[in-house]
Amino acid sequence: MTRCVLISFLILASSVTIEGQIGHRFFDKKRKKVEVPNYTLFLNLHDLALEYSTKIESSVDSLLLTGQMDYNNNIFDFRIRAIQTLQHVLYKSDPLIAYFDGWVYGFQMVEYLESPLGTKYLGPFQPSLLVLFMDFLAEWPELHTNLTGENPDDMKTNIQVFALDFPINDNYLNRTSIIDAAAQWVGEANIGFKSGVSTLTDAIRNMSDRLNYYTEFSPKLTQWYIEQSVRSMLGTDSSSQYIERTVSSLERLSFRVDSMDQLIYASTDTILTDLNRQRWETLRFLSSERKAILEQMGSERAIVIEQLIQQRMALESLIREERQASFDQIQSIVEDTTDYSFDRVDDMIDRLFFRVLILIAIIAVGLVLAVVAYKKM
């Protein structure tokens, strides 16, 4: 039983990983802006996968209790295929592709359940399952609005047209790939979110959430497969058919066991390659940011140095002007002082000259008077 669970888990993980890598490589060049992170989109898809896988399981369990034995095998098959398809749809490695594919899957399932093919296959169980998938379909417009803040009508129209052009035409729920159509939707300017490169932490969280989901539902799928095989064998009229089916099942089981190492190695290599790619993407992003910062710092440094040089030249010019003005003022003061001094000296000389003349005149007059008086005597 444990080996069967492990084999089922490895098959599911390998198929989802390979399918998601193809879509991821296809859309790498389509991403030009990052508005809604990959991990935020994946968390919403993960919640939808858990919720509606559980609802499908509980709904089918409830329907099996109604006693409609004629359709029990069909409802068993439907439960397995519906949940497996939901896994393939919502657990792609590129969550943006998974987002579009989940919306398309909702339309396709509603159209299938309303068609004569689904009605005939599921009989009295069809109305309950139709209500369930109509609820699933109603989740997407609200999710689109919550994530992007945009009106979902245009995107809903594109997805509905695709679902109507490529309906589910058999009870095995085979579906047409949406990659070509989603490439056009991603390229449209009116889409409000375009995921970018996930961080290493988000990639590990994404992987952990997937493993949790597979751990919960892979054993159940294995159990349902076994139960369905038992039901089919008990309904067989021929023992030879039973033996042939048993031998075929054992051969397939043996092949899966033999190829288990290859599946493990392939899954490990895929995971390590994805982690290495994420690491290199992160390093390239950090390197480009560092170069941009250094270039910005260089340009800012050149601007600052240029401004400092201009300030220094302006300061030197101002100092020269102030010094010249000071020299001119001092020179003016010296010239004024010199002129005033010369004027004062001239005045003193003039006064001294007049006083000497007066003194000489007085002396001359005195001598004359003395001579006159002497003669009179």
Helices and strands as residue ranges (DSSP letters): H 2-27, G 28-30, H 38-64, G 69-71, H 72-90, H 95-114, H 116-122, G 123-125, H 126-148, H 153-165, H 179-187, H 200-234, H 239-258, H 260-376
